[in-house]
Amino acid sequence: MTLTSSVLAGDRLALTRLLSLVENDATEGRAALAELFSHTGKAHLIGVTGAPGTGKSSLVNQLTLHFRRQDKKRVAIVAVDPSSPFTGGAVLGDRVRMRDLAGDPDVFIRSMASRGSLGGLAQATASVVQVFDAAGYDIVMIETVGAGQGEVDIARLAHTTLVVEAPGLGDDIQAIKAGILEIADLLVVNKADRPGVENTEKALKSMLELAHPTQRVFKHHGTYMKADIPGTTQSDKMMWIPSVHRTVSTEGTGIPEVAESIAKHLAYLRQSGDWTARERSRLEVELEALIREALMSRFREDVPAKRYDEILERVIQRNLSPWEAVNTLLDPHRESKRSK
Amino acid sequence: MTLTSSVLAGDRLALTRLLSLVENDATEGRAALAELFSHTGKAHLIGVTGAPGTGKSSLVNQLTLHFRRQDKKRVAIVAVDPSSPFTGGAVLGDRVRMRDLAGDPDVFIRSMASRGSLGGLAQATASVVQVFDAAGYDIVMIETVGAGQGEVDIARLAHTTLVVEAPGLGDDIQAIKAGILEIADLLVVNKADRPGVENTEKALKSMLELAHPTQRVFKHHGTYMKADIPGTTQSDKMMWIPSVHRTVSTEGTGIPEVAESIAKHLAYLRQSGDWTARERSRLEVELEALIREALMSRFREDVPAKRYDEILERVIQRNLSPWEAVNTLLDPHRESKRSK
């Protein structure tokens, strides 16, 4: 039995092995991804992002427990930590999770640490998500630490994106909030038993008012219509207004409501055609990233390292501008002809 | 007089025009960058990063005032805001700055907003920094909002990197701190008149202990030696231990000490050879980014849009895996030969 057929048959050990191959971008992993690809496209990909300290991990845990108990869904969690490899944050997160979710054969948790560049991490995350999708997990939760543009890019892999906030994380975090409001389908104010929750919720709601119509709404729907009840869909002019929720994830408070809103969003995606639109843009981004990688590795094969270092040295010496260097490296024949 | 020679001659209006050309990646801007490149490599590039709410902008303002008054340096500030274009944060920052620095002909402030992707923003920032360098600014401060991996990548453009913290920004922001400790040359606890400053400083110092030896130290120096006084350089085994400072930037408190430590770091960079090493890695990263862009734009020229959309559609239909799609797109002849 091949590794991929074992994975498709539900073999957990084979899955673990394949994930490692795929994460490390091994040749065998790439071949397996190609084989598995026709089995993908079924899982509901849920992105969860937000600043450190908002309690994302425990929210993801509680949602996973809910999906398991109420909906009998198979759930995979991909915890992405773009911070330094030496933080050990990913490993710690795993341990905390163990207590609640350990031993459930229909839950799989995979932590991914930094691999030098955000681009590489986004690529590896996309591949790992594909494997879970093919392996028959109904829901794949993609959790990212941080709320920078790069983390937002990773969250964009998802069909449904949750942005998590918490009261009292600083007085002027508007810049980040505004940036991620664009990608939020659900806004969760976690740690809602803390002081300041009303202010945080009010700020989020008034920013939502300001932020609409967002570019994404315009792109997919053309028209903007303000719904009276956040989170509801309007069948005549389909559009989704991000819903705002309060949770205390350590106590499970508010989790059923968030899960219900996620289910509503999925229904909206299916009815509105937004599912297909998001699949398209997701795969388009992935294809482009792969093309970039392939072009670059061909370039490295074609251009001898010695030649590259020579040109780089001329740039460092300010004898050649970076743009001239690129042209020289990409058109070696043109230059050698000229110099004859 | 050409635009570049006007810029080299100190014409502020020409500089403004060139910055716009360069930011928008116009053909004329690229040509100008190539012309100006031989004039670069002199400015001291100082990166300032940290979470929103730490008071980075006012710290940058105060440092700029100090460099102007004490050292008579010409200073350019590049304020990079990777968050959404609709936040208007960049513009607001400009207004706040106006009061202190307006009217000084030897200060130039340029705000850069998001351009869709972090890669694009990093590239545009690098180009703008090059223009200021060529135009004779002694110091270019690169300020980024946020502290995600992407923002850290932008801060890496600098020779000297300041990481700004503030007391009371949340209880478990260790993940971010650990990640950026690697790139910090100076750590500044701003808003040091707030409660909790001792804890923040203590946490930073103990994390510094843990973080050393960092990879960068090993890479450039081979050996690790713990200095007793942070911020001092040891001429026998040159290495830099990040210094920790307290400031209240709104009142100017602690600014001279930070400026002094920046000057010490510059001296260290020159003596240790680290200046050259950082220049090399900076230009290497930039060259690679340009090669990627050039390869991708050639690919777009070579592959007809219709063909690309056809292949993408097959991926969306799960008839072709992304990897197979890349190979098909990159080797059209191989496939057409096979299909014959």
Interface residues (C-beta under 8 A of the other chain):
Chain A: R30 L33 A34 E35 F37 S38 T40 G41 A51 P52 G53 D81 P82 S83 S84 F86 T87 G89 S114 S117 L118 G119 L121 V145 G146 A147 G148 Q149 G150 E151 D153 G168 L169 G170 D171 D172 I173 Q174 A175 I176 A178 G179 L181 E182 A211 E279 R280 L283 E284 E286 L287 E288 L290 I291 R292 A294 L295 M296 R298 F299 I311 L312 V315 I316 R318 N319 L320 S321 P322 W323 E324 A325 V326 N327 L329 L330
Chain B: R30 L33 A34 E35 F37 S38 T40 G41 A51 P52 G53 D81 P82 S83 S84 F86 T87 G89 S114 S117 L118 G119 L121 V145 G146 A147 G148 Q149 G150 E151 D153 G168 L169 G170 D171 D172 I173 Q174 A175 I176 A178 G179 L181 E182 A211 E279 R280 L283 E284 E286 L287 E288 L290 I291 R292 A294 L295 M296 R298 F299 I311 L312 V315 I316 R318 N319 L320 S321 P322 W323 E324 A325 V326 N327 L329 L330
